[in-house]
Amino acid sequence: MTQKTSNKKIGSVFGKVNYLLMLAGIVLMVLGYLLMIGGGSNDPNVFNPEIFSPRRLTLAPILIIAGIVVNVIAILYKSNRNKE
């Protein structure tokens, strides 16, 4: 029995589009986390209602979930360069 060696190039699993989509997903998640920052109070005896702003309760979680969805799509996306 002889083993045949193939001369196929071993490259990256993902293509350029995959990496760009992953970067976009990470940017969305970081933006969502940055929008959640703040709203606390320096004095523990004073309540700051800014902690319940729509930006922190609605917009930021939507951006984080959108970033996760974009990253899943980026992982599952099959680029055309792998077809032979």
N, CA, C and O of each residue as an XYZ file, in Angstrom:
336
protein
N       0.830     -1.186      0.000
C       0.000      0.000      0.000
C       0.874      1.249      0.000
O       1.830      1.359      0.767
N       0.539      2.144     -0.839
C       1.275      3.404     -0.873
C       0.325      4.542     -0.548
O      -0.863      4.506     -0.866
N       0.877      5.528      0.080
C       0.076      6.695      0.421
C       0.380      7.790     -0.585
O       1.537      8.079     -0.888
N      -0.664      8.378     -1.084
C      -0.494      9.483     -2.013
C      -0.507     10.791     -1.232
O      -1.349     10.998     -0.358
N       0.401     11.634     -1.545
C       0.413     12.956     -0.913
C      -0.240     13.939     -1.859
O       0.000     13.923     -3.067
N      -1.051     14.774     -1.300
C      -1.717     15.777     -2.128
C      -0.995     17.103     -1.966
O      -0.418     17.391     -0.918
N      -1.036     17.878     -2.986
C      -0.376     19.180     -2.983
C      -1.376     20.305     -2.753
O      -1.184     21.417     -3.244
N      -2.434     20.024     -2.015
C      -3.423     21.057     -1.736
C      -2.861     22.048     -0.734
O      -2.152     21.682      0.202
N      -3.190     23.291     -0.950
C      -2.770     24.322     -0.006
C      -3.658     24.253      1.230
O      -4.882     24.162      1.134
N      -3.031     24.297      2.361
C      -3.784     24.330      3.610
C      -3.853     25.788      4.030
O      -2.843     26.404      4.369
N      -5.034     26.313      4.002
C      -5.214     27.726      4.316
C      -6.100     27.908      5.528
O      -6.328     26.983      6.308
N      -6.576     29.088      5.659
C      -7.446     29.430      6.768
C      -8.829     28.807      6.567
O      -9.277     28.589      5.441
N      -9.470     28.535      7.664
C     -10.815     27.965      7.607
C     -11.811     29.016      7.117
O     -12.759     28.693      6.402
N     -11.592     30.262      7.501
C     -12.497     31.336      7.138
C     -11.894     32.194      6.047
O     -10.676     32.270      5.882
N     -12.777     32.834      5.312
C     -12.347     33.764      4.274
C     -12.385     35.194      4.784
O     -12.679     35.444      5.953
N     -12.085     36.121      3.898
C     -12.044     37.535      4.257
C     -13.424     38.034      4.699
O     -13.534     38.816      5.644
N     -14.462     37.580      4.017
C     -15.821     38.001      4.362
C     -16.178     37.540      5.773
O     -16.812     38.275      6.530
N     -15.768     36.316      6.124
C     -16.049     35.800      7.460
C     -15.407     36.679      8.533
O     -16.039     37.031      9.529
N     -14.147     37.023      8.311
C     -13.447     37.843      9.294
C     -14.043     39.249      9.392
O     -14.106     39.819     10.481
N     -14.477     39.806      8.274
C     -15.111     41.123      8.318
C     -16.437     41.077      9.068
O     -16.757     41.989      9.831
N     -17.210     40.006      8.848
C     -18.466     39.863      9.580
C     -18.216     39.665     11.077
O     -18.949     40.204     11.906
N     -17.186     38.895     11.422
C     -16.849     38.713     12.834
C     -16.441     40.031     13.475
O     -16.826     40.322     14.608
N     -15.665     40.823     12.755
C     -15.259     42.126     13.270
C     -16.473     43.032     13.475
O     -16.559     43.743     14.476
N     -17.402     43.004     12.535
C     -18.622     43.807     12.671
C     -19.433     43.359     13.881
O     -19.983     44.194     14.600
N     -19.513     42.047     14.114
C     -20.229     41.538     15.283
C     -19.573     41.955     16.586
O     -20.256     42.301     17.550
N     -18.251     41.923     16.615
C     -17.538     42.333     17.824
C     -17.730     43.826     18.082
O     -17.891     44.246     19.228
N     -17.712     44.621     17.020
C     -17.936     46.067     17.168
C     -19.334     46.330     17.713
O     -19.504     47.188     18.579
N     -20.339     45.608     17.219
C     -21.702     45.779     17.733
C     -21.785     45.425     19.214
O     -22.429     46.132     19.988
N     -21.136     44.335     19.607
C     -21.182     43.941     21.018
C     -20.465     44.948     21.914
O     -20.961     45.290     22.987
N     -19.308     45.420     21.479
C     -18.573     46.409     22.271
C     -19.383     47.697     22.392
O     -19.430     48.303     23.462
N     -20.019     48.115     21.305
C     -20.857     49.307     21.346
C     -22.016     49.126     22.330
O     -22.350     50.046     23.075
N     -22.627     47.939     22.331
C     -23.705     47.663     23.278
C     -23.242     47.725     24.721
O     -23.934     48.274     25.578
N     -22.061     47.156     24.994
C     -21.535     47.213     26.359
C     -21.163     48.636     26.757
O     -21.347     49.023     27.911
N     -20.645     49.415     25.819
C     -20.320     50.805     26.138
C     -21.572     51.622     26.439
O     -21.537     52.525     27.274
N     -22.684     51.309     25.761
C     -23.932     52.031     26.032
C     -24.514     51.667     27.396
O     -25.313     52.424     27.947
N     -24.127     50.529     27.940
C     -24.624     50.133     29.262
C     -23.857     50.775     30.412
O     -24.314     50.750     31.555
N     -22.700     51.349     30.117
C     -21.854     51.911     31.169
C     -22.535     53.115     31.814
O     -23.224     53.887     31.148
N     -22.331     53.258     33.111
C     -22.774     54.443     33.831
C     -24.141     54.287     34.458
O     -24.702     53.193     34.514
N     -24.659     55.399     34.926
C     -25.978     55.414     35.531
C     -25.964     55.189     37.024
O     -27.008     55.257     37.673
N     -24.791     54.920     37.579
C     -24.702     54.704     39.019
C     -24.658     56.028     39.764
O     -24.697     57.103     39.165
N     -24.578     55.926     41.060
C     -24.519     57.113     41.895
C     -23.275     57.034     42.765
O     -22.905     55.954     43.225
N     -22.631     58.166     42.991
C     -21.463     58.195     43.865
C     -21.862     58.034     45.331
O     -21.099     57.494     46.132
N     -23.054     58.501     45.674
C     -23.552     58.403     47.037
C     -24.550     57.250     47.103
O     -25.562     57.287     46.403
N     -24.297     56.224     47.925
C     -25.219     55.077     47.975
C     -26.595     55.416     48.544
O     -27.525     54.621     48.414
N     -26.739     56.577     49.168
C     -28.038     56.969     49.734
C     -28.907     57.738     48.740
O     -30.061     58.046     49.035
N     -28.363     58.046     47.573
C     -29.093     58.814     46.565
C     -29.391     57.891     45.388
O     -28.492     57.245     44.850
N     -30.676     57.836     44.992
C     -31.087     57.008     43.857
C     -30.971     57.820     42.574
O     -31.412     58.967     42.507
N     -30.374     57.212     41.563
C     -30.234     57.861     40.260
C     -31.141     57.131     39.263
O     -30.848     55.992     38.899
N     -32.230     57.757     38.814
C     -33.149     57.084     37.880
C     -32.549     56.867     36.490
O     -33.149     56.180     35.664
N     -31.377     57.441     36.222
C     -30.730     57.275     34.923
C     -30.355     55.817     34.669
O     -30.135     55.432     33.521
N     -30.280     55.018     35.699
C     -29.934     53.603     35.530
C     -31.009     52.856     34.740
O     -30.725     51.821     34.137
N     -32.224     53.367     34.740
C     -33.329     52.725     34.021
C     -33.651     53.428     32.699
O     -34.799     53.403     32.255
N     -32.661     54.048     32.071
C     -32.907     54.747     30.814
C     -33.153     53.735     29.691
O     -32.650     52.613     29.745
N     -33.918     54.125     28.688
C     -34.179     53.222     27.547
C     -32.908     52.802     26.814
O     -32.851     51.731     26.210
N     -31.902     53.651     26.874
C     -30.634     53.307     26.229
C     -30.030     52.068     26.877
O     -29.523     51.188     26.181
N     -30.081     51.993     28.207
C     -29.493     50.854     28.931
C     -30.396     49.627     28.934
O     -29.904     48.499     28.918
N     -31.685     49.827     28.953
C     -32.612     48.694     29.059
C     -33.027     48.111     27.717
O     -33.390     46.937     27.647
N     -32.984     48.900     26.654
C     -33.481     48.424     25.364
C     -32.400     48.408     24.286
O     -32.126     47.363     23.696
N     -31.797     49.543     24.033
C     -30.868     49.667     22.916
C     -29.604     48.825     23.098
O     -29.190     48.123     22.175
N     -28.998     48.890     24.267
C     -27.745     48.161     24.498
C     -27.922     46.646     24.382
O     -27.119     46.004     23.705
N     -28.941     46.042     25.013
C     -29.113     44.590     24.836
C     -29.426     44.187     23.393
O     -29.005     43.120     22.947
N     -30.154     45.020     22.667
C     -30.442     44.712     21.264
C     -29.154     44.697     20.456
O     -28.968     43.826     19.606
N     -28.260     45.654     20.711
C     -26.985     45.686     19.994
C     -26.116     44.479     20.339
O     -25.446     43.925     19.466
N     -26.123     44.075     21.596
C     -25.320     42.917     21.997
C     -25.848     41.650     21.340
O     -25.064     40.847     20.832
N     -27.147     41.459     21.342
C     -27.732     40.272     20.713
C     -27.505     40.304     19.210
O     -27.237     39.268     18.603
N     -27.610     41.485     18.599
C     -27.346     41.599     17.158
C     -25.898     41.243     16.846
O     -25.622     40.606     15.829
N     -24.978     41.646     17.706
C     -23.575     41.294     17.515
C     -23.344     39.793     17.606
O     -22.555     39.238     16.842
N     -24.025     39.139     18.530
C     -23.902     37.686     18.656
C     -24.465     36.996     17.414
O     -23.874     36.042     16.909
N     -25.598     37.478     16.929
C     -26.204     36.890     15.728
C     -25.282     37.078     14.522
O     -25.112     36.156     13.724
N     -24.696     38.252     14.385
C     -23.777     38.498     13.266
C     -22.566     37.572     13.356
O     -22.096     37.072     12.335
N     -22.056     37.339     14.566
C     -20.916     36.431     14.715
C     -21.285     34.997     14.374
O     -20.480     34.283     13.776
N     -22.472     34.565     14.738
C     -22.909     33.211     14.375
C     -23.030     33.096     12.861
O     -22.614     32.095     12.278
N     -23.593     34.111     12.228
C     -23.699     34.111     10.768
C     -22.313     34.096     10.138
O     -22.095     33.415      9.137
N     -21.373     34.844     10.717
C     -20.013     34.886     10.181
C     -19.341     33.522     10.262
O     -18.587     33.147      9.364
N     -19.605     32.786     11.318
C     -19.012     31.451     11.462
C     -19.635     30.474     10.485
O     -18.936     29.635      9.916
N     -20.938     30.570     10.284
C     -21.641     29.619      9.429
C     -21.575     29.970      7.943
O     -21.859     29.118      7.101
N     -21.212     31.190      7.610
C     -21.177     31.637      6.212
C     -20.091     30.882      5.453
O     -18.940     30.829      5.886
N     -20.462     30.310      4.334
C     -19.513     29.573      3.507
C     -19.152     30.444      2.308
O     -20.005     30.776      1.484
N     -17.893     30.802      2.226
C     -17.460     31.670      1.139
C     -17.295     30.871     -0.144
O     -17.179     29.646     -0.102
N     -17.282     31.543     -1.262
C     -17.174     30.893     -2.574
C     -15.765     30.429     -2.888
O     -15.580     29.643     -3.817
N     -14.787     30.875     -2.164
C     -13.397     30.526     -2.489
C     -13.083     29.077     -2.179
O     -12.101     28.546     -2.696
N     -13.883     28.416     -1.352
C     -13.618     27.023     -0.997
C     -14.133     26.023     -2.045
O     -13.825     24.833     -1.980
N     -14.904     26.509     -2.989
C     -15.452     25.608     -4.020
C     -14.390     25.316     -5.078
O     -13.687     26.217     -5.535
N     -14.287     24.063     -5.452
C     -13.309     23.698     -6.490
C     -13.972     22.878     -7.559
O     -13.319     22.472     -8.521
